Amino acid sequence: MATYIFGHTTPDLDSIVGAISLSYLKNQLGEDTIASRQGEINPETEFVLNKFGFEAPVLKTSYAGENVYLVDHSDLLQSPDDIKEATILGIVDHHKLGDITTDTPLECWIRPIGCSNTVIKEMFDYYDIEIPADIASIMLCAILSDTVIFKSPTCTKIDTKVVKELASIAGIEDYKALGMEMFTVKSDVAGATAKELILRDFKNFEIDDKKIGVGQLEVVDLSLFDNMKDELHKTMQEIKDSENKEIVMLLLTDIMIEGSQILVCCDDNTIIEKAFDILLENNEAWMKGVMSRKKQITPFLEKAYREL
């Protein structure tokens, strides 16, 4: 029976490429694995896969009775609804440890670095498996995306070192130019609805039984959203109400000036203002230097709630 490898719900480039690269590694080690995904791919991922000649992993949303590896997450809310009915053989991630538990021992590679594909590159090195040029290319792209071309506070020296090594394998000389090409694609919001944009890179969390959703859009120019704010706020409220969430937030991240405009939908804004030491005006605030949801948003929300 084949083992499925997949990333989190609303998959981003790291989770899609992580499924592909980890599946290749495991197959080289003699396991029978299939790269899969829980949702539709976003424009950036489609661009990268097309550029380097890859098909998207198979779409699969039910994993009951299957053997699986998880990439880029270890939270129940970011996993399939029936994940407890699957056998988890391993987790490869770069986030905090989530709430998934297992009945049997498992392989875990969880590192405090900028991208899951950086971890997977370390796995290739550990097992002394050669990385093909095309897979090195998409792994490099995933790291550039997750680290915002090394600008994110989550980026480490290990990530930059791995990008250089993958670039050498792939024969890519100007990887920063490739990164900017990716973010230009990522910045294209034309034709997308407010809901599609909010959910393009959206993650669900629970803090003391409170449901929280945080989306993020990384672009090269925040003026793209000048005429969209009202619709974004309205749609965030609809998502909050329909899913009974405590908070819905959207980070509009400008990678050029390195900061985020946050849009907030919350019954009580004081929890947000306390968490980030800011003053919201019309449910918005500019947060200089904020680039990372996992390092600069969710930990502060958790701390604020637990100090109530």
SERO-4910 file (N, C-alpha, C, O; in steps of 0.05 Angstrom, whole numbers):
BEGIN
 pado doro    nc1    nc2    nc3   cac1   cac2   cac3    cc1    cc2    cc3    oc1    oc2    oc3
  Met    A     17    -24      0      0      0      0     17     25      0     36     27     16
  Ala    A     12     43    -18     28     68    -20     22     86      4      0     85     15
  Thr    A     42    102     11     39    122     32     36    149     19     51    156      1
  Tyr    A     18    165     30     13    192     19     28    213     35     31    211     60
  Ile    A     39    233     21     53    255     33     39    281     25     35    286      2
  Phe    A     32    297     45     18    321     39     23    343     59     31    338     82
  Gly    A     18    368     51     20    391     68     -7    400     79    -26    385     78
  His    A     -8    424     90    -31    434    104    -54    441     85    -50    443     60
  Thr    A    -77    445     96   -100    455     81    -93    483     69    -75    496     79
  Thr    A   -107    491     48   -100    515     33    -70    515     28    -55    532     38
  Pro    A    -60    496     12    -31    492      9    -17    516     -4    -27    528    -22
  Asp    A      7    522      7     24    542     -5     46    528    -20     46    503    -23
  Leu    A     65    543    -30     87    531    -46    103    511    -30    110    490    -41
  Asp    A    110    518     -5    126    500     11    113    473     15    126    453     14
  Ser    A     86    473     21     73    448     26     70    431      1     71    407      3
  Ile    A     66    444    -22     64    429    -47     91    417    -55     94    394    -61
  Val    A    111    435    -55    138    425    -62    149    406    -42    163    387    -49
  Gly    A    142    410    -16    151    391      4    140    363      0    154    344      4
  Ala    A    115    362     -9    104    335    -15    118    322    -38    124    298    -38
  Ile    A    125    338    -59    139    327    -82    168    319    -75    176    297    -81
  Ser    A    182    336    -61    210    331    -55    213    308    -35    231    291    -38
  Leu    A    196    308    -14    198    287      6    190    260     -6    201    239      0
  Ser    A    170    260    -24    162    235    -37    184    224    -54    189    200    -54
  Tyr    A    198    241    -69    221    232    -85    242    219    -67    253    198    -73
  Leu    A    249    233    -44    269    223    -26    261    195    -15    277    177    -14
  Lys    A    236    193     -5    227    168      6    226    146    -14    233    123     -8
  Asn    A    219    152    -39    219    131    -60    248    122    -65    252     98    -70
  Gln    A    267    140    -65    295    133    -68    305    115    -46    323     99    -49
  Leu    A    292    118    -22    300    102      1    285     75      2    288     60     20
  Gly    A    268     70    -19    255     44    -21    226     44    -12    213     22    -12
  Glu    A    215     66     -3    187     68      5    170     74    -20    180     86    -39
  Asp    A    145     65    -19    126     71    -40    109     94    -31     90     90    -16
  Thr    A    114    118    -41     99    142    -32     88    157    -56     97    156    -78
  Ile    A     67    172    -50     53    189    -70     50    217    -58     40    220    -36
  Ala    A     59    237    -73     55    265    -65     26    272    -70     14    267    -91
  Ser    A     13    285    -50    -15    293    -52    -18    321    -41      1    333    -30
  Arg    A    -43    331    -43    -49    358    -33    -78    358    -23    -94    342    -32
  Gln    A    -83    376     -4   -110    378      7   -128    398     -7   -152    397     -3
  Gly    A   -117    416    -23   -133    437    -35   -121    446    -61   -101    435    -71
  Glu    A   -133    467    -72   -124    477    -98    -98    492    -95    -92    504    -74
  Ile    A    -82    492   -116    -56    507   -115    -61    536   -120    -79    544   -135
  Asn    A    -43    553   -109    -46    582   -114    -30    591   -138    -14    575   -149
  Pro    A    -33    616   -147    -19    625   -172     11    622   -171     24    614   -191
  Glu    A     23    628   -148     53    626   -146     61    597   -150     80    591   -165
  Thr    A     47    578   -137     54    550   -140     50    540   -168     67    526   -179
  Glu    A     28    549   -181     24    541   -209     46    551   -227     55    537   -245
  Phe    A     55    576   -222     77    587   -237    103    571   -235    116    564   -254
  Val    A    110    564   -210    134    549   -205    133    521   -217    152    512   -230
  Leu    A    111    507   -213    108    480   -224    109    480   -254    123    463   -266
  Asn    A     96    499   -267     97    501   -296    125    508   -306    134    497   -326
  Lys    A    138    526   -292    165    535   -301    185    512   -301    202    511   -319
  Phe    A    182    493   -282    202    472   -280    190    445   -288    203    424   -283
  Gly    A    167    444   -301    156    420   -313    144    399   -295    147    375   -299
  Phe    A    131    408   -273    118    390   -255     88    391   -256     76    412   -261
  Glu    A     75    368   -252     46    367   -248     41    372   -218     57    365   -201
  Ala    A     18    383   -212     10    386   -184      5    359   -172     -4    340   -186
  Pro    A     12    355   -147      6    329   -133    -24    323   -135    -40    341   -138
  Val    A    -30    298   -132    -58    289   -133    -75    302   -111    -66    304    -88
  Leu    A    -99    311   -118   -117    322    -98   -130    300    -82   -143    282    -94
  Lys    A   -127    301    -56   -139    280    -39   -146    293    -12   -129    305      1
  Thr    A   -171    290     -3   -180    303     21   -187    283     43   -193    291     66
  Ser    A   -188    258     37   -194    237     57   -171    217     59   -162    207     39
  Tyr    A   -162    212     84   -139    195     88   -144    173    108   -125    161    118
  Ala    A   -169    168    115   -175    146    134   -164    120    124   -168    112    101
  Gly    A   -150    106    141   -139     80    134   -113     80    119   -102     60    113
  Glu    A   -103    105    113    -78    107     98    -54    111    116    -57    121    139
  Asn    A    -31    104    106     -6    112    118      2    139    107      0    143     82
  Val    A     11    158    124     17    185    114     42    197    127     50    189    149
  Tyr    A     53    216    112     73    234    123     62    262    121     50    269    101
  Leu    A     65    278    142     56    306    142     79    324    137    101    321    148
  Val    A     75    344    119     95    364    113     84    392    120     61    398    114
  Asp    A    101    408    132     95    437    136     72    441    156     60    463    156
  His    A     65    422    173     45    427    193     45    403    212     54    381    206
  Ser    A     34    408    236     29    386    255      4    393    272      2    384    295
  Asp    A    -14    409    260    -39    417    274    -63    402    263    -65    398    239
  Leu    A    -81    395    280   -106    382    271   -122    399    253   -133    390    233
  Leu    A   -123    426    259   -139    444    243   -129    447    215   -143    456    197
  Gln    A   -103    441    210    -92    443    184    -89    416    170    -77    414    148
  Ser    A   -101    396    182    -99    368    171   -127    360    161   -147    374    166
  Pro    A   -128    337    147   -154    327    138   -172    321    162   -163    315    184
  Asp    A   -198    322    158   -217    317    180   -214    289    192   -220    285    215
  Asp    A   -205    270    175   -203    243    185   -174    234    191   -168    211    190
  Ile    A   -157    254    197   -129    248    202   -125    228    225   -106    213    226
  Lys    A   -143    228    245   -141    210    268   -146    181    260   -139    163    275
  Glu    A   -157    177    236   -161    150    226   -139    141    207   -140    119    196
  Ala    A   -119    157    204    -95    150    188    -72    143    206    -72    149    230
  Thr    A    -52    129    195    -28    123    210     -6    142    201      3    141    179
  Ile    A      2    159    220     22    180    213     50    168    217     58    161    240
  Leu    A     65    165    196     92    153    197    113    174    203    134    167    213
  Gly    A    107    199    197    127    220    202    117    248    198     96    252    185
  Ile    A    132    267    208    125    296    205    151    310    198    172    306    210
  Val    A    150    327    177    172    344    170    161    373    170    143    380    155
  Asp    A    172    390    187    160    416    191    180    437    201    203    430    208
  His    A    172    462    200    189    484    211    172    503    228    181    525    234
  His    A    148    494    237    132    509    255    134    498    284    147    478    289
  Lys    A    120    511    302    118    500    329    103    474    328     87    468    310
  Leu    A    108    457    348     95    431    349     65    436    355     58    450    373
  Gly    A     49    423    338     20    426    340      7    406    359     21    395    377
  Asp    A    -18    400    355    -33    383    373    -39    355    363    -55    341    374
  Ile    A    -26    347    341    -29    320    331    -14    300    349      9    305    357
  Thr    A    -27    278    355    -15    257    371    -17    231    355    -33    229    337
  Thr    A      0    212    362      0    186    348      0    163    368      7    166    391
  Asp    A     -9    140    358     -9    116    374     17    100    373     22     83    390
  Thr    A     33    106    353     58     91    349     81    111    345     76    134    338
  Pro    A    106    102    349    129    120    344    130    129    315    120    115    297
  Leu    A    141    152    311    142    163    284    168    178    279    183    185    298
  Glu    A    174    183    254    198    198    246    191    228    247    172    236    234
  Cys    A    207    244    261    202    272    262    227    288    255    248    285    266
  Trp    A    224    306    236    244    326    229    231    353    232    219    363    213
  Ile    A    234    366    255    222    392    259    244    411    268    257    407    289
  Arg    A    249    432    252    272    449    257    263    478    257    245    486    242
  Pro    A    274    495    274    267    524    276    281    540    254    298    557    260
  Ile    A    274    534    229    286    548    206    264    558    188    240    556    195
  Gly    A    271    570    165    252    585    150    233    570    132    214    582    122
  Cys    A    239    544    127    223    530    106    225    500    110    246    490    118
  Ser    A    203    486    105    203    457    107    222    445     86    234    424     92
  Asn    A    225    457     63    243    446     43    272    449     50    289    434     40
  Thr    A    278    468     68    306    468     79    310    443     96    332    431     95
  Val    A    290    436    112    292    411    128    295    387    109    312    370    115
  Ile    A    280    386     88    281    363     70    308    362     56    319    340     51
  Lys    A    320    385     50    348    385     39    367    372     59    385    358     51
  Glu    A    364    378     84    381    366    105    376    336    106    394    320    111
  Met    A    352    327    100    346    298     99    360    285     76    371    263     78
  Phe    A    359    299     53    374    288     29    403    285     36    416    265     30
  Asp    A    415    305     50    443    304     57    448    281     77    468    267     75
  Tyr    A    430    278     96    434    258    117    434    230    104    450    213    112
  Tyr    A    416    225     85    415    199     72    433    196     48    434    175     35
  Asp    A    448    218     42    466    218     19    452    211     -7    462    194    -22
  Ile    A    430    223    -11    414    220    -36    418    245    -54    414    267    -44
  Glu    A    424    241    -79    428    263    -97    402    275   -105    382    261   -110
  Ile    A    401    302   -106    376    316   -113    377    323   -143    396    336   -152
  Pro    A    357    314   -159    356    321   -187    354    352   -191    343    365   -173
  Ala    A    363    362   -213    363    391   -218    335    403   -217    331    425   -206
  Asp    A    315    388   -228    288    400   -229    276    402   -201    263    421   -194
  Ile    A    281    381   -184    271    382   -157    286    403   -140    274    417   -124
  Ala    A    312    406   -145    328    427   -132    316    454   -138    316    472   -121
  Ser    A    307    458   -163    297    484   -172    272    491   -156    269    514   -147
  Ile    A    253    472   -153    228    479   -140    232    481   -109    218    496    -96
  Met    A    251    465    -99    257    468    -70    269    495    -64    262    508    -45
  Leu    A    286    505    -82    298    531    -79    276    552    -80    276    571    -64
  Cys    A    257    549    -98    234    569   -100    218    569    -74    209    590    -65
  Ala    A    213    545    -63    197    544    -38    211    559    -15    198    572      0
  Ile    A    237    556    -14    252    569      8    252    600      3    248    615     22
  Leu    A    256    608    -22    255    637    -28    227    648    -20    225    671    -10
  Ser    A    206    633    -26    179    642    -20    175    644     10    166    665     20
  Asp    A    181    623     25    176    622     54    193    643     69    184    653     89
  Thr    A    217    648     60    234    667     73    232    695     62    246    713     70
  Val    A    214    699     43    210    725     29    237    735     19    245    757     24
  Ile    A    249    718      4    276    723     -8    295    733     14    309    753     11
  Phe    A    295    718     36    313    722     59    306    746     77    321    752     95
  Lys    A    283    759     72    276    782     88    260    775    113    258    792    131
  Ser    A    248    752    114    232    744    136    249    740    161    271    730    159
  Pro    A    238    747    185    253    741    209    256    712    215    271    704    233
  Thr    A    241    695    201    244    666    204    268    655    189    276    632    194
  Cys    A    279    671    171    302    661    155    327    658    172    332    675    189
  Thr    A    341    636    167    366    631    182    389    628    162    386    627    138
  Lys    A    413    627    173    437    623    156    435    596    142    446    592    121
  Ile    A    422    577    155    418    550    142    402    553    117    409    540     97
  Asp    A    381    569    117    364    572     94    380    585     71    378    576     48
  Thr    A    395    606     77    411    619     55    432    600     44    437    599     20
  Lys    A    444    584     62    465    565     53    452    544     35    463    537     14
  Val    A    429    534     43    415    513     27    407    524      0    409    509    -20
  Val    A    397    548     -1    389    560    -27    413    561    -46    411    554    -69
  Lys    A    436    569    -36    460    570    -53    468    542    -63    476    539    -86
  Glu    A    465    522    -46    472    495    -54    452    484    -74    460    471    -94
  Leu    A    426    490    -70    406    482    -90    409    496   -116    405    485   -138
  Ala    A    416    522   -115    421    538   -139    443    526   -156    442    525   -180
  Ser    A    464    517   -142    487    504   -156    478    478   -169    486    473   -192
  Ile    A    462    462   -155    452    437   -167    434    443   -191    436    429   -212
  Ala    A    417    463   -189    398    469   -209    409    486   -233    397    488   -254
  Gly    A    433    497   -229    444    514   -249    431    541   -251    429    553   -273
  Ile    A    420    551   -229    407    577   -228    426    598   -217    434    596   -194
  Glu    A    434    617   -233    454    637   -224    441    659   -208    451    666   -186
  Asp    A    420    672   -218    408    694   -205    382    686   -191    360    691   -201
  Tyr    A    385    673   -168    361    662   -155    344    684   -142    320    681   -138
  Lys    A    356    707   -136    341    729   -125    322    741   -146    300    749   -140
  Ala    A    331    742   -171    314    751   -193    291    731   -197    269    740   -203
  Leu    A    297    705   -194    275    686   -195    255    690   -173    231    688   -177
  Gly    A    265    697   -149    247    702   -127    229    726   -132    205    725   -126
  Met    A    240    747   -144    224    771   -150    203    764   -172    181    774   -171
  Glu    A    211    747   -190    192    738   -211    168    724   -198    145    728   -206
  Met    A    174    707   -178    153    692   -164    135    712   -149    110    708   -149
  Phe    A    147    731   -136    130    750   -120    114    769   -137     93    779   -129
  Thr    A    124    774   -161    108    789   -180     83    774   -188     61    785   -189
  Val    A     86    748   -192     63    730   -198     44    730   -173     20    731   -176
  Lys    A     56    728   -150     41    727   -125     25    752   -120      4    752   -107
  Ser    A     35    774   -131     22    800   -127     -1    805   -146    -16    825   -143
  Asp    A     -6    787   -165    -27    791   -184    -54    784   -171    -60    761   -166
  Val    A    -70    804   -165    -96    800   -153   -119    805   -172   -142    803   -164
  Ala    A   -113    811   -197   -133    817   -217   -152    793   -220   -143    770   -224
  Gly    A   -178    798   -220   -197    777   -225   -204    759   -201   -223    744   -203
  Ala    A   -189    762   -179   -195    746   -155   -216    760   -138   -215    784   -135
  Thr    A   -234    744   -126   -253    755   -108   -240    761    -81   -218    751    -75
  Ala    A   -253    777    -64   -243    782    -38   -239    756    -22   -219    753     -8
  Lys    A   -259    738    -24   -257    713     -9   -233    696    -19   -219    684     -3
  Glu    A   -229    695    -45   -207    680    -56   -180    691    -46   -162    676    -40
  Leu    A   -178    718    -44   -153    730    -35   -149    724     -5   -126    717      3
  Ile    A   -170    727     11   -167    722     40   -158    693     45   -142    688     63
  Leu    A   -170    675     30   -165    646     35   -141    635     19   -135    612     21
  Arg    A   -128    652      3   -106    643    -14    -83    631      3    -72    611     -4
  Asp    A    -77    644     25    -57    633     45    -69    638     73    -62    658     86
  Phe    A    -87    620     81   -102    624    105    -98    600    124    -99    577    115
  Lys    A    -93    606    149    -89    584    168   -107    588    192   -111    610    202
  Asn    A   -118    565    201   -135    565    225   -120    556    249   -103    538    248
  Phe    A   -126    569    271   -113    562    297   -134    561    319   -156    572    316
  Glu    A   -127    548    341   -144    549    365   -127    557    388   -105    546    393
  Ile    A   -136    577    403   -123    586    427   -143    584    450   -162    600    451
  Asp    A   -139    566    468   -158    562    490   -187    560    480   -205    573    490
  Asp    A   -190    543    460   -217    537    448   -228    560    432   -251    559    423
  Lys    A   -213    581    428   -222    603    411   -211    599    383   -187    595    379
  Lys    A   -229    600    364   -222    596    336   -212    622    323   -225    642    324
  Ile    A   -188    620    311   -176    644    300   -166    637    271   -155    615    267
  Gly    A   -171    655    253   -161    651    225   -144    674    217   -152    697    221
  Val    A   -121    668    206   -102    689    197    -94    684    168    -81    664    162
  Gly    A   -100    703    151    -92    701    123    -69    720    118    -64    739    134
  Gln    A    -54    715     97    -31    733     90    -28    734     60    -29    714     46
  Leu    A    -25    759     50    -20    764     22      6    779     20      8    802     30
  Glu    A     27    768      7     53    780      4     55    792    -24     53    777    -44
  Val    A     59    818    -26     59    831    -52     82    851    -53     96    856    -34
  Val    A     87    861    -77    108    881    -81     98    909    -80    114    928    -82
  Asp    A     72    913    -77     61    940    -76     33    940    -63     14    929    -74
  Leu    A     31    952    -39      6    951    -24    -16    967    -37    -40    964    -30
  Ser    A     -9    985    -56    -30   1001    -69    -49    983    -85    -71    993    -93
  Leu    A    -42    958    -90    -60    939   -103    -86    937    -88   -107    930   -101
  Phe    A    -86    942    -62   -110    937    -46   -125    963    -39   -144    962    -24
  Asp    A   -116    985    -50   -128   1011    -43   -159   1012    -47   -173   1023    -31
  Asn    A   -168    999    -69   -197   1000    -75   -211    974    -66   -234    969    -74
  Met    A   -198    958    -50   -209    932    -43   -215    929    -13   -227    909     -4
  Lys    A   -207    949      3   -208    946     32   -236    940     42   -240    922     59
  Asp    A   -256    956     33   -283    952     42   -293    924     38   -306    912     55
  Glu    A   -288    914     14   -297    887      7   -282    866     23   -294    846     31
  Leu    A   -256    870     28   -241    851     44   -252    851     73   -256    829     84
  His    A   -257    874     84   -268    875    112   -296    861    113   -301    846    131
  Lys    A   -312    867     93   -339    855     93   -337    824     91   -352    810    105
  Thr    A   -319    814     74   -317    785     71   -304    772     95   -312    750    102
  Met    A   -286    786    108   -274    775    133   -296    772    154   -296    752    169
  Gln    A   -314    791    156   -336    789    175   -354    765    169   -363    751    187
  Glu    A   -359    760    143   -375    738    134   -362    711    142   -375    693    151
  Ile    A   -336    710    138   -321    686    146   -322    682    176   -326    659    185
  Lys    A   -318    703    191   -319    702    220   -346    691    230   -347    674    247
  Asp    A   -367    702    218   -394    695    227   -401    666    219   -412    651    235
  Ser    A   -394    659    195   -402    632    185   -387    610    198   -397    587    200
  Glu    A   -362    615    207   -345    595    219   -342    598    249   -327    585    262
  Asn    A   -358    617    260   -358    621    289   -330    626    301   -322    614    320
  Lys    A   -316    644    288   -288    650    296   -288    673    316   -305    691    314
  Glu    A   -268    673    333   -263    695    351   -251    719    336   -258    742    341
  Ile    A   -232    712    319   -217    733    304   -212    723    276   -206    700    271
  Val    A   -214    741    257   -204    737    230   -185    760    224   -193    784    226
  Met    A   -161    754    216   -141    775    210   -130    770    182   -129    747    172
  Leu    A   -123    792    169   -110    790    142    -86    808    142    -88    832    148
  Leu    A    -62    796    136    -38    811    134    -33    818    105    -30    800     88
  Leu    A    -32    843     99    -24    852     72      5    860     74     11    882     83
  Thr    A     22    842     65     51    846     70     65    857     45     63    845     24
  Asp    A     79    879     49     94    891     28    123    882     31    137    890     50
  Ile    A    133    866     12    159    855     15    181    875      8    205    870     15
  Met    A    174    897     -5    194    917    -12    200    936     11    223    942     16
  Ile    A    179    945     25    184    963     48    184    948     74    188    960     95
  Glu    A    179    922     73    182    904     96    164    911    120    173    921    140
  Gly    A    139    906    116    120    910    137     92    900    127     89    892    104
  Ser    A     73    901    145     46    891    139     24    910    149     25    921    171
  Gln    A      5    915    131    -20    927    139    -38    905    149    -45    887    133
  Ile    A    -47    906    174    -65    885    184    -93    894    183   -100    917    192
  Leu    A   -111    877    174   -140    882    174   -151    862    195   -144    839    195
  Val    A   -168    873    212   -178    857    235   -208    856    236   -222    876    232
  Cys    A   -219    832    241   -247    829    247   -249    814    273   -243    790    275
  Cys    A   -258    828    294   -257    817    321   -279    831    338   -284    855    334
  Asp    A   -291    816    355   -312    828    373   -300    848    392   -314    868    399
  Asp    A   -276    844    400   -263    862    419   -234    868    410   -216    851    413
  Asn    A   -230    891    398   -204    898    387   -182    901    408   -159    902    401
  Thr    A   -190    904    433   -170    909    454   -150    885    456   -127    889    463
  Ile    A   -159    861    450   -141    838    451   -120    840    430    -97    833    434
  Ile    A   -127    851    406   -108    855    384    -88    877    392    -64    875    389
  Glu    A   -100    899    402    -83    922    409    -63    915    431    -41    924    432
  Lys    A    -72    899    450    -55    890    472    -33    871    462    -10    873    469
  Ala    A    -41    853    444    -22    833    435      1    845    420     24    836    422
  Phe    A     -5    866    404     16    878    386     24    906    394     40    919    380
  Asp    A     13    916    416     19    943    425     15    963    403     32    979    396
  Ile    A     -9    963    391    -17    980    369    -44    993    375    -58    984    394
  Leu    A    -51   1013    360    -77   1024    361    -91   1021    334    -81   1031    314
  Leu    A   -113   1006    334   -127   1001    309   -144   1026    302   -157   1037    319
  Glu    A   -144   1033    276   -161   1054    266   -177   1043    243   -165   1034    223
  Asn    A   -203   1043    245   -220   1030    225   -213   1001    221   -214    990    199
  Asn    A   -206    988    244   -199    959    244   -174    953    227   -172    931    216
  Glu    A   -156    972    225   -131    969    210   -108    981    225   -112    999    242
  Ala    A    -84    972    219    -60    984    230    -36    976    213    -35    954    203
  Trp    A    -16    994    211      9    987    198     29    976    218     32    988    240
  Met    A     41    954    212     60    941    230     87    939    216     92    921    200
  Lys    A    104    958    222    131    959    210    147    934    217    148    927    240
  Gly    A    159    923    197    177    900    202    163    873    205    177    853    208
  Val    A    137    873    205    122    848    209    119    834    182    106    844    164
  Met    A    132    810    180    132    795    155    123    766    159    116    753    140
  Ser    A    123    757    184    119    729    189     94    724    206     93    734    229
  Arg    A     75    709    196     52    702    212     60    683    235     50    687    258
  Lys    A     77    664    230     83    644    251    101    655    273    100    645    296
  Lys    A    117    675    267    136    685    287    127    711    299    134    717    322
  Gln    A    112    728    284    106    755    294     76    759    299     68    781    307
  Ile    A     59    739    293     31    743    297     20    722    318     11    730    340
  Thr    A     20    697    310      7    677    328     19    675    356      3    671    375
  Pro    A     45    676    360     55    674    387     45    697    405     41    693    429
  Phe    A     42    721    394     34    744    409      4    743    416     -5    751    437
  Leu    A    -12    732    397    -40    727    403    -43    707    426    -59    711    444
  Glu    A    -28    685    424    -29    665    445    -22    676    472    -36    671    492
  Lys    A     -1    692    473      7    705    498    -14    724    509    -19    724    533
  Ala    A    -26    739    492    -47    758    501    -71    744    512    -81    752    533
  Tyr    A    -80    723    499   -103    708    509    -97    694    536   -114    694    553
  Arg    A    -73    684    539    -67    669    563    -60    687    586    -58    678    609
  Glu    A    -58    713    581    -54    732    603    -80    746    611    -80    762    629
  Leu    A   -102    738    598   -128    750    605   -137    741    633   -158    749    643
***
